[in-house]
Amino acid sequence: MSRIIALVDGFNLYHSLQENPAYHKYKWLNVDKLLKTYFPVGLEKIFYFTSPTPWDIDKVARHKVFIKAMESTGIEIIYGKFKDKDRKCPHCKKKLQIQRRKANGCKYCSYFISLGIPEKI
């Protein structure tokens, strides 16, 4: 039997849904149910990678509710983070500080690789 482990990039999933107003109704998507519909047999684990946006308290509150809902279905949440980065405005030359996701791709890759390594070597 196939062994299926799903890794979901929550940041890109959210922004893909956000881009098209017709998809906004799916922002509270039941990820567990969706994946079990596509993989009714063999789905062993779902990992959901996410990075809460620390600059918007309302979004953080909604994000926490969404995460709790996913955890209640057995999805394992893996947190990334944002880091401050200095930029210069190309128009006024003023220094700005923006926040960017940091090293989350490496986190996905390391999880992916570790899942393929047998527990007992």
C-alpha positions in Angstrom: 0.0 0.0 0.0 1.2 3.5 -0.7 2.5 5.7 2.1 1.4 9.3 1.6 2.6 12.2 3.7 1.3 15.6 2.6 3.3 18.8 3.1 1.2 22.0 2.6 2.7 25.4 2.2 0.1 27.5 4.0 1.5 30.9 3.0 1.3 30.1 -0.7 -2.0 28.4 -0.4 -3.5 31.4 1.4 -2.1 33.9 -1.1 -3.3 31.8 -4.1 -6.8 31.9 -2.7 -6.5 35.6 -1.8 -5.6 36.6 -5.4 -9.0 35.7 -6.8 -12.1 37.0 -5.1 -14.1 34.0 -6.3 -11.8 31.8 -4.1 -12.1 33.9 -0.9 -14.7 31.5 0.4 -12.1 28.7 0.5 -9.7 30.6 2.9 -11.2 28.5 5.7 -10.5 25.4 3.7 -10.7 22.1 5.6 -7.2 20.9 4.5 -7.6 17.5 6.2 -11.0 16.8 4.4 -9.7 18.0 1.1 -6.6 15.7 1.2 -8.5 12.7 2.5 -10.9 13.2 -0.5 -8.0 13.0 -2.9 -6.2 10.3 -1.0 -8.9 8.1 0.7 -6.3 5.3 1.4 -2.7 5.7 2.5 -2.6 9.3 3.8 -0.6 8.9 7.0 0.2 12.5 8.0 -0.3 16.1 7.0 2.2 18.8 7.8 1.1 22.4 7.4 3.8 25.0 7.1 2.8 28.5 8.1 4.2 31.9 9.2 1.9 34.1 11.2 2.0 37.8 10.2 3.2 39.6 13.4 2.3 43.1 12.1 -1.5 42.5 12.0 -3.1 41.6 15.3 -6.5 40.8 13.7 -4.9 38.4 11.2 -2.9 36.7 13.9 -6.1 36.1 15.9 -7.9 34.6 12.9 -4.8 32.6 12.0 -4.7 31.1 15.5 -8.3 30.0 15.2 -7.6 28.4 11.8 -4.5 26.6 13.2 -6.5 25.3 16.2 -9.1 23.9 13.8 -6.5 22.2 11.7 -4.7 20.8 14.8 -8.0 19.3 15.9 -8.0 17.1 12.8 -4.5 15.8 13.5 -2.6 18.1 11.2 0.9 18.9 12.5 1.7 22.6 12.3 5.3 23.7 11.5 6.0 27.4 12.1 8.3 29.5 10.0 9.1 33.1 10.8 9.5 36.6 9.3 12.6 38.6 9.6 13.1 42.4 9.3 15.0 43.5 6.2 16.1 47.0 5.4 15.2 48.5 2.0 15.5 51.9 0.4 12.6 53.4 -1.4 13.5 53.8 -5.0 11.5 57.1 -5.2 12.3 59.1 -2.1 15.5 57.1 -1.0 14.1 56.8 2.5 15.1 53.7 4.5 12.3 51.3 5.1 12.0 48.1 7.1 10.0 45.3 5.6 9.3 41.8 6.9 10.1 38.8 4.7 9.7 35.1 5.3 13.0 33.6 6.3 14.4 30.2 5.4 11.0 28.5 5.2 11.9 26.7 2.0 14.9 25.1 3.8 12.5 24.0 6.5 10.2 22.3 4.0 13.1 20.6 2.3 14.6 19.3 5.6 11.2 17.9 6.6 10.8 16.3 3.2 14.2 14.6 3.4 13.8 13.5 7.0 10.5 11.8 6.2 12.3 9.6 3.7 14.9 8.4 6.1 14.1 5.1 7.9 13.6 5.4 11.6 16.1 2.6 12.3 19.3 2.7 10.2 
